[in-house]
Amino acid sequence: MALSIGVPFIMMILIITSICCFIVGYQKNKKTTPPVPINKVYYFLLALVAGGLGAHKFYSQRTALGLAYLFLCWTGIPSILAIIEGLMILSKPSRHGDILYL
């Protein structure tokens, strides 16, 4: 009984989260905003420690996504996404040491 109630609820949360991140994340026009220099190590540490609250998004000046992470932090999904994003940012090559332009 509990499993049959929990699965649709989780699916609903995943759908709402993906729609919110899509709407909020793609409203930013990258042609008009200059790239932001960030330190890869700081970004990774913020994503690892406080990524569920969107701290790494606020650090990279993506306030709208940071607010979406903060709004959905109770689901636990932003925490998982933050760890994945932190690992992805560490694997990106950069020309200037630890500085990466997003």
C-alpha positions as CSV (number, residue, x, y, z in Angstrom):
1,M,0.0,0.0,0.0
2,A,2.7,2.5,1.0
3,L,4.7,1.7,-2.1
4,S,1.8,2.3,-4.4
5,I,1.3,5.8,-2.9
6,G,5.0,6.7,-2.7
7,V,6.0,6.0,-6.4
8,P,3.4,8.4,-8.0
9,F,4.4,11.0,-5.4
10,I,8.1,10.7,-6.2
11,M,7.3,10.8,-10.0
12,M,5.2,13.9,-9.5
13,I,8.1,15.6,-7.6
14,L,10.6,14.6,-10.3
15,I,8.4,16.0,-13.0
16,I,7.8,19.3,-11.1
17,T,11.5,19.7,-10.4
18,S,12.5,19.1,-14.0
19,I,9.9,21.6,-15.3
20,C,11.0,24.2,-12.8
21,C,14.7,23.8,-13.6
22,F,13.9,23.9,-17.3
23,I,11.8,27.1,-17.0
24,V,14.1,28.9,-14.6
25,G,17.4,27.7,-16.1
26,Y,16.9,28.5,-19.7
27,Q,15.5,32.0,-19.3
28,K,19.0,33.3,-19.0
29,N,20.3,34.6,-22.3
30,K,23.9,33.7,-22.5
31,K,24.6,36.1,-25.4
32,T,23.9,39.2,-23.3
33,T,25.6,38.1,-20.1
34,P,29.4,37.9,-19.9
35,P,30.9,34.6,-18.6
36,V,31.5,34.5,-14.9
37,P,34.9,33.3,-13.6
38,I,34.6,30.7,-10.9
39,N,37.1,28.6,-8.9
40,K,36.4,25.0,-9.7
41,V,37.5,23.8,-6.2
42,Y,35.3,26.3,-4.4
43,Y,32.4,25.4,-6.7
44,F,32.9,21.7,-6.0
45,L,33.1,22.2,-2.2
46,L,30.0,24.4,-2.2
47,A,28.1,21.8,-4.3
48,L,29.3,19.0,-1.9
49,V,28.5,20.8,1.4
50,A,25.6,23.1,0.7
51,G,24.5,22.1,-2.9
52,G,21.1,21.0,-1.8
53,L,20.4,24.7,-0.9
54,G,21.8,26.0,-4.1
55,A,24.9,27.6,-2.7
56,H,27.0,26.7,-5.7
57,K,24.5,28.3,-8.1
58,F,24.5,31.5,-6.1
59,Y,28.3,31.4,-6.2
60,S,28.3,31.2,-10.0
61,Q,25.7,34.1,-10.1
62,R,22.9,31.9,-11.3
63,T,20.4,33.3,-8.8
64,A,17.3,31.9,-10.5
65,L,18.6,28.3,-10.4
66,G,19.8,28.9,-6.8
67,L,16.3,29.9,-5.8
68,A,14.9,26.8,-7.5
69,Y,17.3,24.6,-5.6
70,L,16.4,26.4,-2.4
71,F,12.7,26.0,-3.0
72,L,13.0,22.3,-3.8
73,C,15.6,21.4,-1.1
74,W,13.1,19.4,0.9
75,T,12.9,16.8,-1.9
76,G,16.5,15.9,-1.8
77,I,16.8,16.0,-5.5
78,P,18.9,19.2,-5.6
79,S,21.4,17.5,-3.3
80,I,21.9,14.7,-5.8
81,L,22.1,17.1,-8.7
82,A,24.6,19.3,-6.9
83,I,27.0,16.4,-6.3
84,I,26.7,15.4,-10.0
85,E,27.3,19.0,-11.1
86,G,30.3,19.4,-8.7
87,L,31.9,16.3,-10.1
88,M,31.2,17.5,-13.7
89,I,32.8,20.9,-13.0
90,L,36.0,19.3,-11.6
91,S,36.4,17.2,-14.7
92,K,36.1,20.2,-17.1
93,P,39.5,21.4,-18.4
94,S,40.4,25.0,-17.9
95,R,43.2,27.1,-19.3
96,H,43.8,29.2,-16.2
97,G,44.5,26.7,-13.5
98,D,41.4,26.3,-11.3
99,I,39.5,29.2,-12.8
100,L,36.7,28.3,-15.1
101,Y,34.4,30.6,-17.0
102,L,30.7,29.8,-16.9
